[in-house]
Amino acid sequence: MHIDIDKDVCIGAGQCALAAPGVFTQDDDGYSTVLPGSEGGTGHPMVREAARACPVGAIALTDT
């Protein structure tokens, strides 16, 4: 699974970081980002929930 965050859509609500804190965080500007080294965490059970929790749909998950 690949995680893509559309920075042009993200509003920095932080719902992804709340749902899957081991995979998502917020950068210095307050926008969501994938934690360094956690790309392997895409199998984390809450990643799909984090994507669904995004109020603006900025997170796209694609199976690889």
All heavy atoms as a GROMACS GRO file, in nm:
protein
  447
    1MET      N    1   0.085  -0.118   0.000
    1MET     CA    2   0.000   0.000   0.000
    1MET      C    3   0.089   0.124   0.000
    1MET      O    4   0.190   0.128   0.069
    1MET     CB    5  -0.090  -0.001   0.122
    1MET     CG    6  -0.183   0.116   0.130
    1MET     SD    7  -0.282   0.127   0.281
    1MET     CE    8  -0.330  -0.038   0.311
    2HIS      N    9   0.049   0.222  -0.078
    2HIS     CA   10   0.122   0.349  -0.084
    2HIS      C   11   0.031   0.459  -0.029
    2HIS      O   12  -0.088   0.463  -0.058
    2HIS     CB   13   0.160   0.379  -0.229
    2HIS     CG   14   0.226   0.512  -0.245
    2HIS    ND1   15   0.357   0.534  -0.207
    2HIS    CD2   16   0.179   0.630  -0.291
    2HIS    CE1   17   0.387   0.662  -0.231
    2HIS    NE2   18   0.281   0.721  -0.282
    3ILE      N   19   0.088   0.548   0.052
    3ILE     CA   20   0.015   0.660   0.110
    3ILE      C   21   0.055   0.787   0.037
    3ILE      O   22   0.174   0.817   0.026
    3ILE     CB   23   0.046   0.677   0.260
    3ILE    CG1   24   0.014   0.551   0.338
    3ILE    CG2   25  -0.028   0.798   0.316
    3ILE    CD1   26   0.066   0.552   0.480
    4ASP      N   27  -0.045   0.862  -0.010
    4ASP     CA   28  -0.017   0.989  -0.075
    4ASP      C   29  -0.103   1.096  -0.007
    4ASP      O   30  -0.224   1.079   0.007
    4ASP     CB   31  -0.050   0.983  -0.224
    4ASP     CG   32  -0.014   1.112  -0.295
    4ASP    OD1   33   0.099   1.160  -0.278
    4ASP    OD2   34  -0.102   1.167  -0.364
    5ILE      N   35  -0.039   1.203   0.037
    5ILE     CA   36  -0.111   1.314   0.100
    5ILE      C   37  -0.105   1.433   0.006
    5ILE      O   38   0.004   1.480  -0.028
    5ILE     CB   39  -0.050   1.351   0.237
    5ILE    CG1   40  -0.054   1.230   0.331
    5ILE    CG2   41  -0.124   1.471   0.297
    5ILE    CD1   42   0.021   1.251   0.460
    6ASP      N   43  -0.220   1.480  -0.036
    6ASP     CA   44  -0.228   1.596  -0.126
    6ASP      C   45  -0.214   1.722  -0.042
    6ASP      O   46  -0.307   1.765   0.027
    6ASP     CB   47  -0.360   1.595  -0.201
    6ASP     CG   48  -0.367   1.701  -0.309
    6ASP    OD1   49  -0.295   1.804  -0.298
    6ASP    OD2   50  -0.446   1.683  -0.403
    7LYS      N   51  -0.096   1.782  -0.045
    7LYS     CA   52  -0.067   1.901   0.035
    7LYS      C   53  -0.151   2.022  -0.008
    7LYS      O   54  -0.169   2.115   0.070
    7LYS     CB   55   0.082   1.937   0.026
    7LYS     CG   56   0.174   1.828   0.077
    7LYS     CD   57   0.174   1.822   0.227
    7LYS     CE   58   0.280   1.722   0.273
    7LYS     NZ   59   0.294   1.718   0.415
    8ASP      N   60  -0.202   2.020  -0.131
    8ASP     CA   61  -0.286   2.130  -0.176
    8ASP      C   62  -0.427   2.121  -0.120
    8ASP      O   63  -0.500   2.219  -0.117
    8ASP     CB   64  -0.294   2.132  -0.330
    8ASP     CG   65  -0.160   2.168  -0.393
    8ASP    OD1   66  -0.083   2.244  -0.331
    8ASP    OD2   67  -0.133   2.119  -0.504
    9VAL      N   68  -0.464   2.002  -0.073
    9VAL     CA   69  -0.598   1.979  -0.018
    9VAL      C   70  -0.596   1.977   0.134
    9VAL      O   71  -0.690   2.022   0.199
    9VAL     CB   72  -0.656   1.846  -0.074
    9VAL    CG1   73  -0.789   1.813  -0.010
    9VAL    CG2   74  -0.670   1.854  -0.226
   10CYS      N   75  -0.488   1.927   0.193
   10CYS     CA   76  -0.477   1.913   0.338
   10CYS      C   77  -0.499   2.047   0.408
   10CYS      O   78  -0.445   2.150   0.367
   10CYS     CB   79  -0.338   1.859   0.373
   10CYS     SG   80  -0.309   1.837   0.550
   11ILE      N   81  -0.580   2.042   0.515
   11ILE     CA   82  -0.605   2.163   0.594
   11ILE      C   83  -0.540   2.154   0.733
   11ILE      O   84  -0.558   2.242   0.816
   11ILE     CB   85  -0.756   2.192   0.608
   11ILE    CG1   86  -0.828   2.075   0.677
   11ILE    CG2   87  -0.816   2.224   0.472
   11ILE    CD1   88  -0.972   2.104   0.714
   12GLY      N   89  -0.469   2.044   0.758
   12GLY     CA   90  -0.399   2.029   0.886
   12GLY      C   91  -0.488   1.997   1.003
   12GLY      O   92  -0.456   2.030   1.116
   13ALA      N   93  -0.600   1.930   0.979
   13ALA     CA   94  -0.692   1.895   1.088
   13ALA      C   95  -0.630   1.796   1.186
   13ALA      O   96  -0.666   1.794   1.303
   13ALA     CB   97  -0.822   1.836   1.030
   14GLY      N   98  -0.537   1.713   1.140
   14GLY     CA   99  -0.466   1.622   1.228
   14GLY      C  100  -0.540   1.494   1.262
   14GLY      O  101  -0.495   1.418   1.347
   15GLN      N  102  -0.652   1.468   1.197
   15GLN     CA  103  -0.728   1.347   1.226
   15GLN      C  104  -0.649   1.220   1.193
   15GLN      O  105  -0.662   1.120   1.262
   15GLN     CB  106  -0.861   1.348   1.152
   15GLN     CG  107  -0.954   1.459   1.196
   15GLN     CD  108  -0.984   1.453   1.344
   15GLN    OE1  109  -1.025   1.351   1.397
   15GLN    NE2  110  -0.957   1.562   1.413
   16CYS      N  111  -0.566   1.227   1.090
   16CYS     CA  112  -0.485   1.110   1.053
   16CYS      C  113  -0.384   1.080   1.163
   16CYS      O  114  -0.364   0.964   1.200
   16CYS     CB  115  -0.416   1.132   0.919
   16CYS     SG  116  -0.310   1.278   0.915
   17ALA      N  117  -0.322   1.183   1.218
   17ALA     CA  118  -0.223   1.164   1.325
   17ALA      C  119  -0.288   1.112   1.452
   17ALA      O  120  -0.227   1.037   1.528
   17ALA     CB  121  -0.149   1.295   1.352
   18LEU      N  122  -0.413   1.150   1.475
   18LEU     CA  123  -0.485   1.098   1.591
   18LEU      C  124  -0.523   0.951   1.571
   18LEU      O  125  -0.517   0.872   1.664
   18LEU     CB  126  -0.612   1.180   1.616
   18LEU     CG  127  -0.589   1.322   1.668
   18LEU    CD1  128  -0.720   1.398   1.672
   18LEU    CD2  129  -0.526   1.319   1.806
   19ALA      N  130  -0.562   0.915   1.449
   19ALA     CA  131  -0.605   0.778   1.420
   19ALA      C  132  -0.488   0.681   1.410
   19ALA      O  133  -0.498   0.566   1.454
   19ALA     CB  134  -0.687   0.775   1.291
   20ALA      N  135  -0.377   0.724   1.351
   20ALA     CA  136  -0.260   0.636   1.332
   20ALA      C  137  -0.132   0.714   1.363
   20ALA      O  138  -0.055   0.747   1.274
   20ALA     CB  139  -0.258   0.582   1.189
   21PRO      N  140  -0.108   0.742   1.491
   21PRO     CA  141   0.008   0.824   1.528
   21PRO      C  142   0.142   0.759   1.498
   21PRO      O  143   0.243   0.828   1.493
   21PRO     CB  144  -0.010   0.845   1.679
   21PRO     CG  145  -0.098   0.733   1.724
   21PRO     CD  146  -0.187   0.702   1.607
   22GLY      N  147   0.146   0.631   1.474
   22GLY     CA  148   0.270   0.564   1.440
   22GLY      C  149   0.306   0.578   1.293
   22GLY      O  150   0.414   0.539   1.251
   23VAL      N  151   0.213   0.635   1.214
   23VAL     CA  152   0.235   0.649   1.071
   23VAL      C  153   0.231   0.795   1.026
   23VAL      O  154   0.310   0.837   0.944
   23VAL     CB  155   0.129   0.568   0.992
   23VAL    CG1  156   0.147   0.584   0.842
   23VAL    CG2  157   0.136   0.420   1.030
   24PHE      N  158   0.140   0.873   1.084
   24PHE     CA  159   0.122   1.012   1.042
   24PHE      C  160   0.164   1.109   1.151
   24PHE      O  161   0.155   1.080   1.269
   24PHE     CB  162  -0.027   1.041   1.010
   24PHE     CG  163  -0.080   0.961   0.895
   24PHE    CD1  164  -0.148   0.844   0.917
   24PHE    CD2  165  -0.063   1.004   0.765
   24PHE    CE1  166  -0.200   0.769   0.811
   24PHE    CE2  167  -0.113   0.931   0.658
   24PHE     CZ  168  -0.182   0.814   0.682
   25THR      N  169   0.206   1.227   1.108
   25THR     CA  170   0.236   1.338   1.198
   25THR      C  171   0.204   1.466   1.122
   25THR      O  172   0.154   1.461   1.011
   25THR     CB  173   0.382   1.336   1.246
   25THR    OG1  174   0.399   1.432   1.350
   25THR    CG2  175   0.479   1.364   1.132
   26GLN      N  176   0.232   1.579   1.184
   26GLN     CA  177   0.214   1.707   1.116
   26GLN      C  178   0.350   1.774   1.103
   26GLN      O  179   0.432   1.770   1.195
   26GLN     CB  180   0.116   1.795   1.192
   26GLN     CG  181  -0.026   1.741   1.180
   26GLN     CD  182  -0.127   1.826   1.253
   26GLN    OE1  183  -0.124   1.833   1.375
   26GLN    NE2  184  -0.215   1.888   1.179
   27ASP      N  185   0.373   1.837   0.987
   27ASP     CA  186   0.501   1.903   0.963
   27ASP      C  187   0.504   2.038   1.032
   27ASP      O  188   0.411   2.076   1.103
   27ASP     CB  189   0.531   1.913   0.813
   27ASP     CG  190   0.434   2.000   0.736
   27ASP    OD1  191   0.360   2.082   0.797
   27ASP    OD2  192   0.432   1.990   0.612
   28ASP      N  193   0.612   2.112   1.013
   28ASP     CA  194   0.629   2.242   1.079
   28ASP      C  195   0.522   2.343   1.040
   28ASP      O  196   0.496   2.437   1.114
   28ASP     CB  197   0.767   2.299   1.048
   28ASP     CG  198   0.879   2.218   1.112
   28ASP    OD1  199   0.852   2.145   1.211
   28ASP    OD2  200   0.993   2.227   1.064
   29ASP      N  201   0.459   2.324   0.924
   29ASP     CA  202   0.353   2.414   0.880
   29ASP      C  203   0.216   2.367   0.924
   29ASP      O  204   0.115   2.431   0.894
   29ASP     CB  205   0.356   2.427   0.727
   29ASP     CG  206   0.484   2.495   0.679
   29ASP    OD1  207   0.531   2.589   0.747
   29ASP    OD2  208   0.537   2.454   0.574
   30GLY      N  209   0.209   2.252   0.993
   30GLY     CA  210   0.083   2.201   1.044
   30GLY      C  211   0.010   2.107   0.950
   30GLY      O  212  -0.102   2.066   0.979
   31TYR      N  213   0.073   2.071   0.839
   31TYR     CA  214   0.008   1.981   0.744
   31TYR      C  215   0.051   1.837   0.769
   31TYR      O  216   0.160   1.810   0.819
   31TYR     CB  217   0.043   2.022   0.600
   31TYR     CG  218  -0.012   2.157   0.566
   31TYR    CD1  219   0.072   2.267   0.558
   31TYR    CD2  220  -0.148   2.176   0.546
   31TYR    CE1  221   0.021   2.394   0.529
   31TYR    CE2  222  -0.200   2.302   0.518
   31TYR     CZ  223  -0.114   2.410   0.510
   31TYR     OH  224  -0.165   2.534   0.482
   32SER      N  225  -0.036   1.746   0.733
   32SER     CA  226  -0.010   1.604   0.756
   32SER      C  227   0.104   1.554   0.669
   32SER      O  228   0.121   1.597   0.556
   32SER     CB  229  -0.136   1.523   0.728
   32SER     OG  230  -0.236   1.561   0.820
   33THR      N  231   0.178   1.461   0.726
   33THR     CA  232   0.287   1.396   0.654
   33THR      C  233   0.306   1.256   0.711
   33THR      O  234   0.264   1.228   0.824
   33THR     CB  235   0.417   1.479   0.664
   33THR    OG1  236   0.514   1.426   0.578
   33THR    CG2  237   0.469   1.488   0.805
   34VAL      N  238   0.368   1.171   0.633
   34VAL     CA  239   0.399   1.036   0.679
   34VAL      C  240   0.530   1.044   0.757
   34VAL      O  241   0.625   1.108   0.713
   34VAL     CB  242   0.410   0.940   0.559
   34VAL    CG1  243   0.451   0.801   0.605
   34VAL    CG2  244   0.278   0.934   0.482
   35LEU      N  245   0.533   0.980   0.872
   35LEU     CA  246   0.654   0.980   0.953
   35LEU      C  247   0.770   0.916   0.876
   35LEU      O  248   0.749   0.814   0.809
   35LEU     CB  249   0.631   0.902   1.082
   35LEU     CG  250   0.551   0.973   1.189
   35LEU    CD1  251   0.509   0.874   1.298
   35LEU    CD2  252   0.633   1.085   1.250
   36PRO      N  253   0.888   0.973   0.887
   36PRO     CA  254   1.005   0.913   0.821
   36PRO      C  255   1.025   0.769   0.868
   36PRO      O  256   1.013   0.740   0.986
   36PRO     CB  257   1.121   1.001   0.866
   36PRO     CG  258   1.059   1.129   0.909
   36PRO     CD  259   0.922   1.094   0.960
   37GLY      N  260   1.048   0.682   0.772
   37GLY     CA  261   1.072   0.543   0.804
   37GLY      C  262   0.947   0.461   0.830
   37GLY      O  263   0.955   0.341   0.853
   38SER      N  264   0.830   0.524   0.827
   38SER     CA  265   0.707   0.449   0.856
   38SER      C  266   0.633   0.408   0.731
   38SER      O  267   0.520   0.360   0.738
   38SER     CB  268   0.615   0.529   0.948
   38SER     OG  269   0.566   0.642   0.882
   39GLU      N  270   0.695   0.426   0.614
   39GLU     CA  271   0.630   0.382   0.491
   39GLU      C  272   0.597   0.234   0.500
   39GLU      O  273   0.497   0.188   0.445
   39GLU     CB  274   0.717   0.409   0.368
   39GLU     CG  275   0.730   0.556   0.333
   39GLU     CD  276   0.835   0.630   0.418
   39GLU    OE1  277   0.914   0.564   0.488
   39GLU    OE2  278   0.836   0.753   0.414
   40GLY      N  279   0.679   0.160   0.574
   40GLY     CA  280   0.650   0.019   0.597
   40GLY      C  281   0.531  -0.001   0.688
   40GLY      O  282   0.476  -0.108   0.698
   41GLY      N  283   0.490   0.108   0.757
   41GLY     CA  284   0.375   0.101   0.846
   41GLY      C  285   0.244   0.110   0.773
   41GLY      O  286   0.138   0.121   0.834
   42THR      N  287   0.249   0.105   0.641
   42THR     CA  288   0.125   0.113   0.565
   42THR      C  289   0.034  -0.005   0.593
   42THR      O  290  -0.083   0.000   0.565
   42THR     CB  291   0.151   0.124   0.414
   42THR    OG1  292   0.230   0.012   0.373
   42THR    CG2  293   0.221   0.255   0.381
   43GLY      N  294   0.090  -0.110   0.652
   43GLY     CA  295   0.008  -0.223   0.693
   43GLY      C  296  -0.056  -0.201   0.829
   43GLY      O  297  -0.130  -0.286   0.878
   44HIS      N  298  -0.028  -0.088   0.890
   44HIS     CA  299  -0.085  -0.054   1.020
   44HIS      C  300  -0.237  -0.061   1.010
   44HIS      O  301  -0.295  -0.008   0.915
   44HIS     CB  302  -0.038   0.087   1.061
   44HIS     CG  303  -0.072   0.124   1.201
   44HIS    ND1  304  -0.198   0.160   1.240
   44HIS    CD2  305   0.005   0.131   1.312
   44HIS    CE1  306  -0.198   0.188   1.369
   44HIS    NE2  307  -0.074   0.171   1.414
   45PRO      N  308  -0.304  -0.124   1.105
   45PRO     CA  309  -0.449  -0.143   1.093
   45PRO      C  310  -0.529  -0.013   1.090
   45PRO      O  311  -0.642  -0.013   1.041
   45PRO     CB  312  -0.484  -0.226   1.216
   45PRO     CG  313  -0.369  -0.212   1.310
   45PRO     CD  314  -0.249  -0.184   1.226
   46MET      N  315  -0.473   0.096   1.139
   46MET     CA  316  -0.550   0.221   1.144
   46MET      C  317  -0.524   0.314   1.025
   46MET      O  318  -0.581   0.422   1.018
   46MET     CB  319  -0.520   0.293   1.275
   46MET     CG  320  -0.572   0.220   1.397
   46MET     SD  321  -0.751   0.191   1.395
   46MET     CE  322  -0.812   0.357   1.417
   47VAL      N  323  -0.440   0.273   0.931
   47VAL     CA  324  -0.409   0.361   0.818
   47VAL      C  325  -0.535   0.390   0.735
   47VAL      O  326  -0.561   0.503   0.698
   47VAL     CB  327  -0.297   0.303   0.729
   47VAL    CG1  328  -0.284   0.380   0.599
   47VAL    CG2  329  -0.166   0.308   0.805
   48ARG      N  330  -0.613   0.288   0.707
   48ARG     CA  331  -0.737   0.309   0.630
   48ARG      C  332  -0.834   0.398   0.707
   48ARG      O  333  -0.901   0.483   0.651
   48ARG     CB  334  -0.801   0.177   0.593
   48ARG     CG  335  -0.720   0.101   0.489
   48ARG     CD  336  -0.796  -0.018   0.434
   48ARG     NE  337  -0.711  -0.101   0.352
   48ARG     CZ  338  -0.682  -0.078   0.225
   48ARG    NH1  339  -0.732   0.027   0.166
   48ARG    NH2  340  -0.603  -0.159   0.158
   49GLU      N  341  -0.842   0.378   0.838
   49GLU     CA  342  -0.929   0.462   0.921
   49GLU      C  343  -0.879   0.606   0.919
   49GLU      O  344  -0.959   0.700   0.914
   49GLU     CB  345  -0.935   0.409   1.064
   49GLU     CG  346  -1.024   0.490   1.154
   49GLU     CD  347  -1.168   0.504   1.105
   49GLU    OE1  348  -1.221   0.410   1.044
   49GLU    OE2  349  -1.226   0.612   1.126
   50ALA      N  350  -0.748   0.625   0.923
   50ALA     CA  351  -0.692   0.760   0.918
   50ALA      C  352  -0.729   0.828   0.788
   50ALA      O  353  -0.764   0.947   0.787
   50ALA     CB  354  -0.540   0.754   0.934
   51ALA      N  355  -0.722   0.756   0.677
   51ALA     CA  356  -0.760   0.814   0.548
   51ALA      C  357  -0.908   0.850   0.546
   51ALA      O  358  -0.947   0.956   0.497
   51ALA     CB  359  -0.727   0.716   0.435
   52ARG      N  360  -0.991   0.763   0.602
   52ARG     CA  361  -1.136   0.792   0.608
   52ARG      C  362  -1.166   0.911   0.700
   52ARG      O  363  -1.261   0.985   0.678
   52ARG     CB  364  -1.213   0.670   0.656
   52ARG     CG  365  -1.235   0.566   0.551
   52ARG     CD  366  -1.335   0.461   0.596
   52ARG     NE  367  -1.283   0.377   0.703
   52ARG     CZ  368  -1.213   0.266   0.686
   52ARG    NH1  369  -1.187   0.223   0.564
   52ARG    NH2  370  -1.170   0.197   0.788
   53ALA      N  371  -1.084   0.928   0.804
   53ALA     CA  372  -1.108   1.035   0.901
   53ALA      C  373  -1.072   1.173   0.848
   53ALA      O  374  -1.116   1.274   0.903
   53ALA     CB  375  -1.028   1.008   1.029
   54CYS      N  376  -0.996   1.179   0.741
   54CYS     CA  377  -0.956   1.309   0.686
   54CYS      C  378  -1.080   1.384   0.638
   54CYS      O  379  -1.152   1.337   0.550
   54CYS     CB  380  -0.858   1.291   0.570
   54CYS     SG  381  -0.806   1.449   0.499
   55PRO      N  382  -1.107   1.502   0.695
   55PRO     CA  383  -1.230   1.573   0.660
   55PRO      C  384  -1.234   1.627   0.517
   55PRO      O  385  -1.341   1.659   0.467
   55PRO     CB  386  -1.236   1.688   0.763
   55PRO     CG  387  -1.094   1.708   0.804
   55PRO     CD  388  -1.029   1.574   0.795
   56VAL      N  389  -1.119   1.636   0.452
   56VAL     CA  390  -1.117   1.689   0.315
   56VAL      C  391  -1.069   1.585   0.213
   56VAL      O  392  -1.050   1.618   0.096
   56VAL     CB  393  -1.031   1.817   0.306
   56VAL    CG1  394  -1.095   1.930   0.385
   56VAL    CG2  395  -0.888   1.792   0.352
   57GLY      N  396  -1.047   1.461   0.257
   57GLY     CA  397  -1.007   1.356   0.164
   57GLY      C  398  -0.870   1.375   0.103
   57GLY      O  399  -0.849   1.340  -0.013
   58ALA      N  400  -0.777   1.428   0.181
   58ALA     CA  401  -0.643   1.457   0.128
   58ALA      C  402  -0.552   1.334   0.124
   58ALA      O  403  -0.447   1.340   0.063
   58ALA     CB  404  -0.576   1.566   0.213
   59ILE      N  405  -0.595   1.223   0.184
   59ILE     CA  406  -0.511   1.104   0.189
   59ILE      C  407  -0.564   1.000   0.091
   59ILE      O  408  -0.680   0.961   0.098
   59ILE     CB  409  -0.509   1.044   0.331
   59ILE    CG1  410  -0.455   1.148   0.430
   59ILE    CG2  411  -0.424   0.918   0.334
   59ILE    CD1  412  -0.468   1.109   0.574
   60ALA      N  413  -0.476   0.957   0.003
   60ALA     CA  414  -0.511   0.853  -0.093
   60ALA      C  415  -0.427   0.730  -0.064
   60ALA      O  416  -0.305   0.741  -0.044
   60ALA     CB  417  -0.487   0.900  -0.236
   61LEU      N  418  -0.490   0.615  -0.060
   61LEU     CA  419  -0.421   0.488  -0.040
   61LEU      C  420  -0.433   0.406  -0.167
   61LEU      O  421  -0.543   0.392  -0.221
   61LEU     CB  422  -0.483   0.411   0.077
   61LEU     CG  423  -0.489   0.484   0.210
   61LEU    CD1  424  -0.562   0.399   0.314
   61LEU    CD2  425  -0.350   0.520   0.259
   62THR      N  426  -0.322   0.357  -0.213
   62THR     CA  427  -0.325   0.271  -0.333
   62THR      C  428  -0.251   0.142  -0.302
   62THR      O  429  -0.146   0.143  -0.236
   62THR     CB  430  -0.260   0.340  -0.454
   62THR    OG1  431  -0.130   0.385  -0.419
   62THR    CG2  432  -0.342   0.458  -0.500
   63ASP      N  433  -0.307   0.033  -0.346
   63ASP     CA  434  -0.241  -0.096  -0.329
   63ASP      C  435  -0.128  -0.106  -0.431
   63ASP      O  436  -0.143  -0.068  -0.545
   63ASP     CB  437  -0.340  -0.210  -0.347
   63ASP     CG  438  -0.441  -0.215  -0.234
   63ASP    OD1  439  -0.401  -0.191  -0.118
   63ASP    OD2  440  -0.559  -0.242  -0.260
   64THR      N  441  -0.016  -0.158  -0.384
   64THR     CA  442   0.098  -0.173  -0.474
   64THR      C  443   0.116  -0.316  -0.516
   64THR      O  444   0.068  -0.405  -0.461
   64THR     CB  445   0.227  -0.121  -0.409
   64THR    OG1  446   0.246  -0.187  -0.284
   64THR    CG2  447   0.222   0.026  -0.389
   0.00000   0.00000   0.00000
